[in-house]
Amino acid sequence: MTTHDPDTVPDLGIPTFTQGLMAEGVRDWFLMSGQIGLRPDGTLAGEDTEAQIRQCFDNIANLLADAGLGLDDLVFLRFYLTDTADIAPMRAIRNAFLGTRKVPSTLLVITALARPEFKVEIEAVAARR
């Protein structure tokens, strides 16, 4: 997969962000519903956003594994947060899960999610080559 960050688009200064990703030779796409901070038993991972973000990534990793994929197969992420104060922790946790891997992403700060206790939701797309 090849990242694309030409000088003709803004550089946001985020080391793990890329404006575009060419997924060469893709034979399968894996689209995931938005993941929230619920554990497999249906309980909330925690009332704090960081625990919920970690759980979202755990859920994404588990879905990928079930499909025979891994975090390296991610080609797009979309984050929904309910508080701008959670942007920095979200990026730190994202980097802990992805390392230096660049994945195109979109971040939206919205007023609410489906239930008031949800502070984050993450959508993900992966591709099998």
N, C-alpha and C positions, 0 to 999 in steps of 0.2 A: 504494500500500500504506500502510496506516495502523497506527502502533504504538499499543499500549495498555499504559499504566503507571499504573493508578489508585492513589489513596492507600490503597485497601483491600488492597493486596498490598505486600510489602516492597520498598523501594528498595535495591538492592545497591550503589549508588554507582559503577557501572561505566558510563561515558558511552556506550559503544557497545552496551550490553545493553538489551534490552527484554523485558518479561514476555510480550508477545503481539504478533502482527502479523496484521492482516486483509488477506488477499490478494484484493482485489476483482476481479471479472471474470476469474478464472483460467480458461483454456481447456485448458491442458496442465500436468501436473506432471512434473518430472524428478527422479527419485530416484537417488542415487548410492551405490554401495558405499563402504564406508569406505576412505579413501585413506591410504596409508602413505608413508613417505619414500623410495620407490624412484623412480629416474629412468626415463624411457621405455625405456632399454636394460636395465633390470632391476637396475642397480647401486644400492647404498645411497647416498643423497645425502650422508651423513656420519654419523659415530658420535655427533655432538653433536645434542641435541634440536632446537636452533634450525634447523640445516640440514634436518632431517627435517620440521619444521613448515613451512618455506618450500616444500619440495618437495610436501608435501601440498596446500598452497594452489595451487601451480603446476599440479598434477594436476587439482584441482577446476576451475581456470580453463580448462584445456585441454578437460576434459570438457564444461563449459558451452559453450565456443566450438564444439565439435563438434556440439552440439545447437542452435546458433544463439542461445545465451543468453549472459549475462554475469554478473559478480559482483553487479550490481544486481538480478538476478532471484532471488538467494538468499532463501529464506524460513525456513530452519532449519539450524542447525549443531549437531553433537554431537561433543565432543572427548573422547578417551580418552588420558590421560597415565599414565605409570608412575612419576612422581615429582612430589610436590607442589612441589618447587623449580622446576619448569618452568612453573608457572602464570603467573607474571609475564612471562617471555619469550613464552609462547604468546599472551597478551593483546596484547603489543606488536606481534608479527608480524601477528596478526589485524587490529589497527588499521591497520597499514601497508597491508595488502591492501584493507581495507574502508573506510578513512577514517572518516568520521563516520556511515556507514550503520549503522543499528541492525538487527540480525538476532537473533531469539530463539535461544538456545543452551542446551545442557546440557554440563556438564563433569564427567567422572568420572575419579577417580584409581584405577587398578586395579593389581593385582600384576604382570600380564604381558600381552603381546599375543601374536600367533600365533608370532612368532620372537623370540628373546631380544635381537636387535639392534634391533628396532623399539621406539621410545620414545614414539611418538604415532600415533594414527589419528584421522581426521576424517571423519565422515559429513555429507553435505549434501543438502538438498532445495531445489529451485528451482521457480519457477512462471512460465509464460508467460501474459501477459495479452493 
